[in-house]
Each structure stands twice: as structure tokens, then as C-alpha cells.
């Protein structure tokens, strides 16, 4: 029997942005445990904005688990927060609101800044570095410094070892700004793995004494790009049937639900969605082929394939909760009717 270190990880009740939390318990197993072998566990919800002190018990329900390459015999256990009965989702549990659709695919593009001593990594103590331009996908000390690439490469290896579908990394437009991408098939998979990848990035940065800044516009009203978390999405119907008429109805539904989407696409998005720096105004909705200044970017491949494939919602920001983003996108898609014959064909 081996004593495994089980790191139970969950989202707390802070708003508008939940924090990642984690604590470890030790359990003996004959081999790396299956998900079904991992027990429910409790925590003090009064310390996480999820309960009052007079009735503070909350329950952690394991929903995914991963290999933890950074700890000997380590297991990363992603959990949903449940009420004391262990069955009812806690109000803060946004994962439970996602429509269960195995044919839904999501890809999230997480942008973020590395911060050191209150400033983006690589910024001078006073003022700003040279204007943005050479930093995007840049190489060399002047562009990316001496530490950031070590972190993103190590993070990539840790995610891949865990089995997370991490699809790529690149330096972003602003100095000290980077991006990684997570893709998953199924309505919850990519969101699960994005939260786990965020956890692993933040834990990794502890040893470098560097913070991860997810705020969508940490440099305020300056001529520096903000940070987004573009959401690429598709459903079985959109990939296999689609069509221009369906696409136009879908875009009309997204426009009608603009406020509901903005409400869950991350706080302070008005600072980022200004109509500048490759964004559409927060007060407008638009879509366009290969248009990075639109709310929805339509890939050339989508149109060439008979309006079939995936679409990119560019409005979600870097602090957004991928659970809430996926939930709202699927809710809006569900309002657009499809023909019975086409629906049967797509499901076949």
C-alpha cells in the first residue's frame, strides 16, 4: 500500500472572482486511485465566503483527478462544493449550472501578466518599457527577460504530465504578458482543466516569488493591450450541420443575450472592451470573418465549410470563470431551434 497525497482543490465563494483553494489529506491505496475511490471531504465554509460560522460545514465532491508530478505520490483532486447533504450543489458551484452536452467543445485562450513587486515582469521601476510590438511571440532577453520562459515551459510540462489538454504557449502583445490554451471535448472538460492549469501556474510561481495577474486591464487606461480569455466553441450540430441560416439565427440570439453574456465574462470588462486594442465595445455586439475587433470572430474555415465548425467569442476576459462562460454560451445556443431532421442527422 502507498500513502498518496490527495490535494483537494475547489473554488471559494468570493465574488466577482472566486479564488482557488486547496488542502491535502493522506490516503492509502494499492495503486494510483480511481476517481470513485476518492472520498467526500469537508471544509470550513465560514473561512471561504461559503457559509456562516454557526453552520460552517461544506462538502467537497471529487469530479476530476490528475497526476501531480510535483509531489511524490501526489494526486490533484478537482472538486465541486456541495451543501452538507453531499448531494445539493452549493450556490457558489457554477460547474453544476453547465448543460451536460458531450458534443460541446470548448477551447479557452488564457492571457495573463507575470507581476513582480507590483509591476509587470520586465517593466522598469519607473515608467514603461518600449512600446508594444516586439513582445508578441518574441524571443530574446530584451523581449521576454530571463525568467518568464522558464516558468511557462515548466508549467507546460507539469500540465502535460497531469494529463491536462494544454495546447500551446506564447508571449503576448504586452511586456510581461503570456498566454496558454486549453481545449476539451465535452461541456465541462476544458473549464475543469483551465481551472487546474491556473492552480498549477499559481502554485509554480510561488517558488519564483512572482504573482500571476489575471486582471483584464492591469495597466489601466494606457496604450497597452489588456488580457482576454477568448472562448472557442462548437456543438455537434454546428460542426456537422450548421448552415448560414442557422448561423445568422445563432448570432441574433447572442446579440439578444449580450447583457447576460457580459455579466459572466469577467469583471471590469468595460476597461478592456473599449473598441480599441482588438476589441469591440462592451455596449455593442458584432461578428465578422477573421475580425479580431468583433465580439464573435468567424474563422475563414467556418464560412468555406458551409458555415460549419467553430466560432470564437472574444469578449470573455482573463479573470472570467470558464464554468460560467461555458454555461452561458450553451444556454444561448439552446434557445436557437434546429430542424428535427437535421438534429437527427447530427446525432447519428
C-alpha positions in Angstrom: 0.0 0.0 0.0 1.2 3.5 -0.8 0.3 6.7 1.0 -0.9 9.2 -1.6 -1.1 12.9 -1.1 -4.5 14.0 -2.2 -4.7 17.7 -2.9 -8.4 18.7 -2.8 -8.9 21.8 -4.9 -12.0 23.9 -5.1 -13.4 27.4 -5.9 -14.4 29.6 -3.0 -17.4 32.0 -2.7 -15.7 35.3 -3.3 -17.2 37.5 -5.9 -16.9 38.6 -8.6 -13.9 36.4 -9.0 -13.6 33.1 -7.0 -10.3 32.1 -5.6 -8.7 28.7 -5.8 -8.3 26.8 -2.5 -6.6 23.6 -1.7 -5.8 21.3 1.2 -4.2 17.9 1.5 -5.2 14.6 3.0 -3.3 11.3 3.1 -4.9 8.1 2.0 -3.5 4.6 1.4 -4.1 2.8 -2.0 -2.5 -0.1 -3.7 -2.1 1.9 -6.9 -2.9 5.4 -8.3 -6.6 5.8 -7.1 -9.6 5.8 -9.4 -11.9 8.8 -9.1 -14.6 6.6 -7.5 -12.2 5.7 -4.7 -11.7 9.3 -3.6 -14.0 10.2 -0.6 -16.1 13.2 0.0 -14.3 15.7 2.3 -15.4 18.7 4.3 -14.1 22.2 4.9 -14.9 25.3 6.9 -17.0 27.4 4.6 -17.1 30.3 7.0 -13.5 31.0 6.0 -14.2 31.0 2.3 -17.3 33.1 2.0 -19.4 29.9 1.6 -21.1 29.5 5.0 -21.7 31.2 8.3 -19.8 30.3 11.4 -22.8 28.9 13.2 -23.3 26.4 10.3 -20.0 26.3 8.5 -19.7 22.8 7.1 -19.4 22.5 3.3 -18.6 19.3 1.3 -16.0 18.7 -1.4 -17.1 16.2 -4.1 -14.3 15.0 -6.3 -15.2 15.3 -10.0 -11.8 15.0 -11.8 -8.4 13.9 -10.7 -4.9 14.3 -12.2 -1.4 13.1 -11.6 0.7 15.6 -9.6 4.3 15.4 -10.9 5.5 18.0 -8.4 4.8 15.8 -5.3 5.9 12.2 -4.6 2.7 10.1 -4.9 0.7 13.2 -5.5 -2.9 13.4 -6.8 -4.7 16.7 -7.8 -8.4 16.3 -6.9 -10.7 18.9 -8.5 -13.9 19.2 -6.5 -17.3 20.7 -6.7 -18.6 22.4 -3.5 -21.8 20.8 -2.2 -24.2 21.5 0.7 -23.8 19.4 3.9 -26.1 16.7 2.4 -23.3 16.0 -0.1 -25.9 16.0 -3.0 -27.2 19.6 -3.4 -24.8 21.9 -5.2 -23.7 24.9 -3.2 -24.9 28.3 -4.7 -21.2 29.1 -5.5 -20.9 25.9 -7.5 -21.1 27.2 -11.1 -19.9 24.0 -12.6 -23.2 22.4 -11.7 -25.0 25.0 -13.9 -23.4 23.9 -17.2 -25.7 22.0 -19.6 -24.4 18.4 -19.9 -23.6 18.1 -23.6 -20.9 15.6 -24.7 -20.9 17.2 -28.2 -20.0 20.6 -26.9 -16.3 21.5 -27.5 -14.5 24.5 -25.9 -11.1 26.0 -26.2 -10.0 28.7 -23.9 -7.1 31.1 -24.5 -5.8 32.3 -21.2 -3.9 35.6 -21.2 -2.2 36.9 -18.1 0.7 39.0 -16.8 3.6 38.0 -14.6 4.0 40.5 -11.8 6.9 41.3 -9.6 6.9 44.0 -6.9 3.7 45.4 -8.1 4.7 45.8 -11.8 4.6 43.6 -14.8 7.7 41.4 -15.1 10.3 43.2 -17.1 8.9 46.7 -16.6 11.4 49.3 -15.3 10.9 50.6 -11.7 9.6 53.8 -13.1 7.7 54.5 -16.3 7.3 52.0 -19.1 9.4 49.8 -21.4 9.5 50.4 -25.2 6.0 50.4 -26.8 4.4 47.0 -27.6 5.3 45.5 -30.9 8.3 43.2 -30.5 6.9 41.3 -27.4 4.2 39.2 -29.1 5.7 35.7 -29.8 9.0 37.4 -29.1 12.3 35.9 -28.3 15.4 37.3 -26.6 16.2 38.8 -23.2 15.1 42.3 -24.3 11.6 41.0 -25.2 10.9 38.2 -22.7 13.5 38.5 -20.0 15.3 35.7 -18.3 12.6 34.1 -16.0 9.2 34.0 -17.8 10.1 31.4 -20.4 11.4 29.1 -17.6 8.0 29.4 -15.9 5.8 28.8 -18.9 7.9 25.9 -20.1 7.8 24.3 -16.7 4.1 24.9 -16.4 3.6 23.3 -19.8 5.4 20.2 -18.7 3.5 19.9 -15.4 0.2 20.3 -17.2 1.1 17.6 -19.8 2.3 15.3 -17.1 -1.1 15.7 -15.3 -3.0 14.8 -18.4 -4.3 18.3 -19.0 -5.0 19.0 -22.7 -2.7 22.1 -22.7 -2.4 23.0 -26.4 0.2 25.8 -26.6 2.0 28.8 -25.2 3.2 32.2 -26.5 4.4 35.5 -25.3 1.7 38.1 -25.8 1.4 41.7 -27.0 2.5 43.5 -23.8 5.7 43.1 -22.0 5.4 40.5 -19.2 2.2 39.2 -20.8 1.8 35.5 -21.8 -0.9 33.1 -23.0 -1.7 29.4 -22.8 -4.5 27.4 -24.4 -6.7 24.6 -23.1 -9.1 22.5 -25.3 -11.6 19.9 -24.2 -14.4 17.8 -25.7 -17.5 17.9 -23.5 -19.2 20.8 -21.9 -17.2 20.8 -18.7 -13.8 19.3 -19.6 -12.0 22.5 -20.9 -13.3 24.6 -18.0 -12.1 21.9 -15.5 -8.7 21.8 -17.0 -8.4 25.6 -17.2 -9.0 25.9 -13.5 -6.5 23.2 -12.8 -3.9 24.9 -15.1 -4.5 28.2 -13.3 -3.9 26.4 -10.0 -0.7 24.8 -11.2 0.6 28.1 -12.6 -0.1 30.0 -9.4 1.5 27.2 -7.3 4.5 27.1 -9.6 5.1 30.8 -9.3 5.4 30.6 -5.5 9.0 29.4 -5.8 9.9 32.2 -8.2 8.3 34.8 -5.9 6.2 36.0 -8.8 2.5 36.6 -9.0 0.1 35.8 -11.8 -2.1 38.9 -12.6 -5.3 37.9 -14.3 -7.0 41.3 -14.2 -8.2 42.2 -17.7 -6.6 45.7 -17.7 -4.0 45.9 -15.0 -2.2 48.8 -16.6 -5.4 50.9 -16.7 -6.2 53.4 -19.5 -2.9 53.1 -21.2 -1.9 52.1 -24.7 -1.2 48.6 -23.7 -3.3 45.6 -24.5 -5.5 44.1 -21.9 -5.9 40.4 -21.2 -8.7 38.2 -22.5 -9.7 34.6 -22.3 -11.2 34.1 -25.8 -13.7 31.2 -25.9 -13.7 29.0 -29.0 -16.8 26.9 -29.0 -18.8 24.4 -31.1 -21.6 21.8 -30.8 -22.2 18.7 -32.8 -24.9 20.5 -34.8 -22.7 23.5 -35.5 -19.8 21.2 -36.7 -21.9 18.7 -38.7 -24.9 20.7 -40.0 -24.6 24.4 -39.4 -25.5 26.5 -42.4 -25.8 30.2 -43.0 -29.4 30.4 -41.9 -28.7 28.7 -38.6 -25.6 30.8 -38.1 -27.5 34.0 -38.5 -30.1 32.9 -36.0 -27.4 32.0 -33.6 -25.8 35.4 -33.9 -29.1 37.1 -33.4 -29.5 35.0 -30.2 -26.1 36.1 -29.0 -26.9 39.7 -29.7 -30.2 39.5 -27.8 -28.4 37.9 -24.8 -25.5 40.4 -24.9 -26.1 41.6 -21.3 -26.3 38.1 -19.9 -23.0 37.2 -21.5 -21.2 40.3 -20.4 -22.4 39.7 -16.8 -20.4 36.5 -16.6 -17.5 37.3 -18.9 -15.3 38.7 -16.2 -15.3 41.8 -14.0 -14.1 45.3 -15.2 -14.6 44.3 -18.8 -15.6 47.9 -19.6 -11.9 48.7 -19.2 -10.9 46.2 -21.8 -13.9 46.2 -24.2 -13.4 49.7 -25.5 -13.5 49.2 -29.2 -9.7 49.5 -29.3 -6.8 47.0 -28.9 -8.6 44.3 -30.9 -11.9 44.5 -29.0 -15.5 45.5 -29.7 -17.2 48.0 -27.4 -18.9 46.4 -24.4 -22.1 48.2 -25.4 -22.2 46.6 -28.9 -22.4 43.2 -30.5 -20.8 42.3 -33.8 -19.4 39.4 -35.8 -17.1 39.3 -38.7 -14.9 36.9 -40.7 -11.4 37.0 -39.3 -12.3 40.2 -37.5 -10.4 40.4 -34.2 -12.2 43.6 -33.4 -15.6 41.9 -33.4 -17.5 40.3 -30.5 -17.5 37.0 -32.4 -14.7 36.2 -34.8 -15.8 33.9 -37.6 -12.9 31.8 -39.0 -12.4 31.7 -42.8 -12.6 27.9 -42.5 -16.1 28.1 -41.0 -17.5 30.0 -44.0 -15.7 27.9 -46.5 -17.0 24.8 -44.9 -20.6 25.8 -45.4 -20.9 27.7 -42.1 -19.9 24.7 -40.1 -17.2 24.4 -37.5 -16.3 26.5 -34.5 -16.7 30.2 -33.5 -14.6 32.4 -31.2 -16.2 34.7 -28.7 -13.6 37.3 -28.0 -15.4 39.1 -25.1 -14.6 36.8 -22.1 -11.7 38.3 -20.1 -8.8 36.8 -18.4 -10.5 36.8 -14.9 -13.6 35.2 -16.2 -14.8 31.9 -14.7 -14.8 29.3 -17.5 -17.6 27.5 -15.9 -19.9 30.5 -16.1 -18.7 31.3 -19.6 -19.4 27.8 -20.9 -22.7 27.7 -19.1 -24.0 31.0 -20.7 -22.8 30.1 -24.2 -24.6 26.8 -24.1 -27.7 28.4 -22.7 -27.8 30.8 -25.5 -27.2 28.1 -28.1 -30.1 26.1 -26.6 -32.5 28.9 -27.5 -31.9 28.5 -31.2 -34.2 25.8 -32.7 -32.9 23.3 -35.1 -35.0 21.2 -37.6 -35.9 17.7 -36.4 -34.4 16.1 -39.5 -31.1 18.0 -39.2 -31.0 17.2 -35.5 -31.3 13.5 -36.1 -28.6 13.7 -38.8 -26.2 15.5 -36.4 -26.7 12.9 -33.7 -26.2 10.0 -36.0 
